[in-house]
Structures are given as C-alpha cells and as structure tokens.
Amino acid sequence: MAHVGTCRLCSAPLAPDTALAVGDVPPCNRFSDGPDAPRLPLAMVECAQCQLVQLLQLPPLDALVPRHAWIRYNEPSAHLPDVAQHVRALMPDAPGVLGLGPFEGPLLQHMTEWGGARHTPDLAAQSAAQPGRYPYLETWQHVLRHDVLASCGKADLVTCRYLLEHSHDPVAMLQALAGALKPGGVLLVEVPDSSKFLTVCDYSFIWEEHVCYFTEATLRALAARAGLAVRQCLRYPGTQEDALVLLLQAGAPGQAAPSGLGPSALFARYRAAWPGQRTHYQQWLGDMHAQGRRVAIFGAGHQAIMFIHALGLAQLVDIVLDDAPDKAGCRIPGTAIPIVPSSVLQAQDDIGLCLLALSAGAQQSVRARFDGWLQQGGVMQSIYPEPGHAVD
C-alpha cells in the first residue's frame, strides 16, 4: 500500500488521526475470489488546509486491475445533450475533438452533426497487461501523462469524463489534458459531486478506486492550481450525486490552493456518524436473523459491496440478488455471500428484508415486480439514506 502523506490538491500534510478508517476491505471487482480476496486498508481523510476529501493511502495499481474482461461501468448521460449545447455556444465553429477518457462516446455522439474530427484512443488498452489482467480505469488514469498524450496530437476540444476522481495525481492529470489543447482550446472535465452523499452520511459511496471526492469548491481550486481558467461550471442534479462539468481554458497562471480553511463541518459529521450507522444496521439485520428471517441485497455493484464491508455486515447478509449473467455463481468479494438470480426472492419464503442497492428508477421497477412479496410481509428499503434521514 502506497503511503501518501500530503494532500493531492494543495500538498499540505494529511493527518491520519482525523481520517475515517473503514478497515481492510477487498477490491470491489474481485468477484471470483470470494472470501479469499486480498484486502487493502481503506481510509478517507479531509485536508485541513483546502478541505479536499481523499483517500489517505493509495492502493497499488495491480490490486485494482480487474481480473474479468466484463468489468465495465456506466456513467450518467441524460444531461449530455445540454452539455453539448453549452460547448457549441462556446465553440460555434466545428471543433476537432479529442476524447481522452473512457466515457466520451455518448457525449461525442451529440457533437457529430457539427462536423470536425473525433478521436477517442483507448489508453488503457495500450498498456501491456499480464495474463488474467484487464486494465481499466486504474490504468487509464495512470497513463494520462504528457509523454503518453504527445502521440495523440492536439485538438480544439479535449474531453475527459469521470476519470479525474480516480487520479492519483489530479493536478498533473489536468495539466496533461490541457497540454493536448490547441491555442485557445477548451478542456471539458466531468466528475461526481460528493456533497450529497457526505451530507446524508452514505458510506456505500466510499470506493478504493475513487481517490478524490470533489465538491464544486475543491474542483474549482484544482483547476486553478493546474493553471486553468473556468469558463463555465455546469451542475446536473442526481439523486445521490450531482454531475459537475467544467469548461476550462489554459493560460491562467497557476494559483496556490486554498489554505487555512480548517476542517469542514460536512466531513466532521460524516466521520462522526459512521459508528452509529454500523450499529444501526448491525442491530437491525441481527434482529431479522433472531426472528428467523434472512436478509438479501438487490444489486451486486461496488456500492452494495462497500455497504456490506464499510458497515460490517458480511455475516448478516445472506444472499445478493443480481441477474447479470457474468456474476452468476460468483460471491461478493471478501465474503461467502452468494450472488443469485432475483427470482430467488419469491422462491424462498424465509427472506424478510431486501435492501436495494439500485438506482431510483430501478428501485421502482423492482418494487412493482415483487409487489406480491411485499404484500406478504416482505420489507424493501434502499441502502441510500434520504436527505434529512441520515442515521446519527
């Protein structure tokens, strides 16, 4: 485990004694390893100078590389037509576009009618991979450097969505991306805003692959530190996270990151509420078992996996429901919890509680599909706290 003693935004020393130490957790993509999955110490800390929330320690890259070719993620896309219109207003002439992240396709599709060249190299695929390794986001962020991007040429518009939060050196990544711009060009970056999940004390959003947990303030400070001027900041609301889109231009002098801000009340509350959350869920699930009722989670994504490990529920969750064919027969990383088809929920009458690790729309569909099970006394509840309903 790589020990990083300084903030990734302002370089101030980080204080381990102020961190939220979740404990040793397995990489969330190790589905084939089950209880034998390796474990990594996971802790979040807030820089007391600039208030960037980040991982205290960087996990080794090889530990994060997927062992399955099917490990791929989806990011929000409904807002992209509006993003494209903002870009078009800023750049009315058909720009040459260089997409340098793994999620650029949906955005660039909305720009095809403008003309201009489009290029989206698969940087992760260019890395030499060991047998049984399938490089993805952890590798992509690592190769986004000046020397690698030199071969990609320069463009009027460079885009990179949902990768900056994975970066082990976000200032250097932004500078490398800006280095791929033609004079006067625009850099578009998009990241999730962590404010909502921090506010409601949601611990399923901690992830060993997310190094930085940005808010609008810390993202703007990062851009300034990298010598980039913010032309526009766009916010698109989401249920658990908003999407933040910055349109940036090079040429601004690099600025020092904010300093002397002190600890934020937001992270202090998030850290302080964690023991109470663990106790609440452990008691609730333990009571279900005492009543002879088993517990299921619907959805085997990384948020469900972190929910189990961050709250110490590995011995209290009996099964995880997921209909993805690739996950059939697997176990939740770091546990013996089997992943089974969702039809099991109706086939087994001793399941009393089903926790939903799904999007808001998917939760509605599942409730409608299993209405009969609910009518017979089954209980469904989202793992995501609602605003104003965090457990203290």
N, C-alpha and C positions, 0 to 999 in steps of 0.2 A: 504494500500500500504506500503510495507516494504521499509524504507529509508536506503540506503546503502551509507555510507559516505566515503568509502575507495575503492581503486582500487582492482579488483578481481585477478590481477596478482601481483602487487608489494606492495599493501596495502597503497599506498600514498593517502592522502586526495583528493577527487574529488571536482572540482569547479563547482557548479551548474550554475554560471553565464557564463560559457563557453559552456554550453550544447545547443544542438539543441532541443528545446521544441516543439514537434509536436502538443501537446494539448491532450485533453481527447478523447480517441478512444475506441471502443468496442473490446473485444476479437474477432479475425477473424474467430473463429469457431462457433459463436452463430447465426447460420442461422435461427433458429426458433423464435428468439426473435425480429427480425426486428428492428424497431425504439426504442423498449423498452429494447434493450440490455444494460447491465451495461457498464459503461465507466471507463477507467483507465488512469491516466496521463502517457504519454509516452514521454521520452526524451532520447537522445543519448549524450554521453559525451566522450571526449578523455582524458585519463590520461596524464597530462603534464609531468610526470616523465618517463613512459615507453611507451607511445603512444598507449596503447590498447584502442580501441573504444568499448564502452559498454553501456548498459542501465544505466541511472542514478539511477533508482529505480527498485527494484524487484517487479513484480506483485505477488499478493497472488496466491499460487498454485491452490486453489479451483477455482479461477476465470478462470484459463486456462484449467481446465479439460473439455474435450469435453462432450457435452450433447447428442451426437449422436454416436452410435456404428460404423457408417460408416466413421467417420473422420480418415483417414489414408493418409500418404504422400508417395511419391516415390522419390528416390534419384538416381543420375546418376549411370549407371552400365556398359556402353560400355568399360570403361577403366579397368575393373576388371580382365580380363584375363592377362593383362600386370602386374597388381599389384601382382597377384598370382605367376607369373613367378619370380618377384623380391623376393618374400618371399621364393620361392623354392630354389633360388640361395643362399639365406642367410641361409636356413634351409634345406639342402638336405635330411636329414633323416625325415621320416614321423612324423610330429609333432602331438601331441594331441592338439586340438584346442578348445578354449572356446570363443564363440561369445557372448559378453555382451552388444551389442547394438540392436536396433530394425531393423537394415537394414543389418544384417550379412548374411542372406540366399544366396543372389546372389554371394557374394564373396566365401562363403564356398562351393558352388556348383562347383566352379572352382578348388577346392582342393580335391574333393572326390577321384580322381584317385590316390592320393598319399597314401591313407590309413590313419591310425591314427583315434583316436576318435574325434567325433564332438559333441559339446553340446552348445545349444543356449537357455538358460532359458528365459522365458517371465517374466521379473522382474516387469513390470507394472501390469500384471495380478495377481501377488501375493499380491498386496496391497488391503486392504479392501476398497471397493467402496460403496459410498452411492447410493441409488436408483436414477436412471436417470443420473449417472455419469459413464463415460467410460475412465478410466485412460489411458494416452498415454505418450507422450514424456516428459511432465512436471513432471509426476510421476516417469518415468524411471530414469531421471537424479537425482531425489531426493533420490532414493533407491540405487544408485550406491555408496555404502559406504563399508568400511572394514567389519563392522559387518554383513551386508547382504551378501556380497560376500564370506564370510567364508564358507557358506554352499554349494558353487558352486565348491569347490575343486580348484586345481591348474593345469595349463596347460603350455605346451611349447610355445604356441602362443595364445595370447589374442587379440581379435579384438573388435573395437568399432567405428562404422561409423556414422557420422552426429548426434552426441549427445553432444559432448563436448561444442559446441557453445550454447547449451541450459542450460548448467550447471550454477547453482547459486554459485558454489564454484569449479571452474575448476582445481585449484591446488590439492585440496583434491580428486577430481574425478580421476585425473591422478594417484595419489598415491594409491588410492584404486584399480584401474585397474592393476597397477604394482604389487600390493600385491597378485594378483591372478596368478602371473607367477612362474613357477618352476625356480630354479637357472639357469642362462644363457638364460632364455626365452626371447621372443620378444613380445613387445606390438605394435600393429598396430592401429593407430587412423587416421581418415579421417575427414576433415572439409572443408567447403567452404572458399575460399579466398575472402575477401571482397574488395580487391583493385580495381577491375574493376568498381563495382557499385559506389564506393566512387569517383572514378576518373571522371565518367560521370555524377555525381550528380543525381543518380537514387534513388528516395525516396520510391519506392514501395518495396524495399528490407528491410526496417525497419520492424521489427516484434516483437510484445510483447513477443513471445516465444524464440527469439534469444537474449540471454543476452550479449554474446561476439561476436565481429566482427573481426575475426582474419585476419592478414596478415602473410606471412611466417616469418617475423621477430618476431612478437609477439607470434606466435605459438612456435617457437624455444625457445624464452625466457621463455614461460610457461613450456616447457619440462625441461629446465634447473632448473627452480625454484622447480619443483617437484622431482629433483634428478634423471633425466633420460637422458641418452646419446642418441643423434640422430645418428643412424647407416645409415639411408638413408632418404632423403626427395624427394618425387616424386611429380611432378606437371603435372596435366592433364588439358589442356585448355578447357574452356567452353565459351559460348557466353557472358553470363552475369557474371559468376563466374567460376574461376578455382577450381579444386579439389586438395587439398593438402593432401598427405598421408605421415605420419611419421612412420618409423620403429624405435622403441625405445628399449633400454635395461636399466635395473635398475643397480644400483651400483655406479653411478656418485654422487659425493657429491652435495647436493642441493646448487644452486648458487643464489645469490641475483639477482633480476630482474634489468634490465637496469634502470638507474635513471638519472635525469637531462637532458633528451633529449629535453625537451621543446615541445610546440605544433607543430604538423606537418602541413605543407602547405596543405597536402591532406585533412585533416579533416577541416581545417580552410576554405578552398574553399567550401567544401561540405556544411558546416553550413551557409556560407555567401550567397550561391546561392539559398537557399530554398525559400526566399520571392519572388525572381524573377520567379522561377518555378511556384509557386502558382499563381502569377499574370498572367503569360503567359497562363496557362491552363484555368483559370477562364475567362479571356477575350476571348479566342478562343471559348470555349464552349458557353459563353454568346452570342457571335456574331452568332453562329449557331442557337441558340434559337431565336434571333432577326430576323433571316431570315426565321423563321417558320420551321426549320429543327431540328429534335430530335437527341439525342446522345445516342449511345449504346456502351457498352464494351463487348468484346467477351472473356469469361473466368471468372469464379467466384471463383478463388483461392485466397489465402491470399495476393498475390501481387496486384491483382486487388482491393481488399478491402482496402489495405493500400494506394494504389494510390488515391483512392477516398477520404479517410479521411485525409491523410497527405497533400493533395493539396486543401482541402476544396471544393470538387466537388459534395457533396451529393445532392445539389439542382440543379445540372446542368447535371447529368447523368440520363437518363430516364429509361433505361432498361439495364439489363445484360444478355447476351446470354450464355447459358450453357446447354448441353444435358445430363449431369449426372442425372440419374433418381432420385437419393437421394435428389438432390437440387430442384427438380420440386416443384413449389408452394412456395418456400422459398423467403425471401427477404435478401438483403445484410445487414449484421449485422450493427445495428445502424442507419439504413435508412429505407425509404419506397420503395426503388428501387426493383422492382420485378425481379426475375430470371426466364427467359422464354426460350423456345426452340429456337435454332438458326434459324429455319425456319421462325421465325417472321421477320427476316431481309429482306427477299424477299416479305413477305406477306403485310408489311406496307410500303407505299411509301413515308412517311414523315421523314424517318430516313436518315439523310445526312452524319453522321460521325459515323464510327465504330472503336473504339480504341481496339487494340489487346493485350490482356494480356495472351499470349500463347508463347510456345517455338518457336524457329526459324523454325523448321520443320513443326510444326502445323500451323504457320502463312502462310507458302507457300501453304499448303493444303487448308486453308480457302480462301485465295485469288483466288485459282483456282476454288474452288466450287462456289464462289459468283462472278465470273468474269462478269456475266450478270448485276449484281447490280452495279459493278464498272463501266461498260460500260455506264450505265445510269446516271452516275454522282456521285455515292456514293464515299466516301473517306474512306480509311482504313489507319491507322497508328499505329505502335507499341507504347506501353506505355514506352518501354525501350529505352532510348537515345542511339544513336550510338556513338562509340568513336569519339571524336572531335566535337560532335554536342550537347554538353550539353547546356542548356539554362542558360545564366548568368543573 
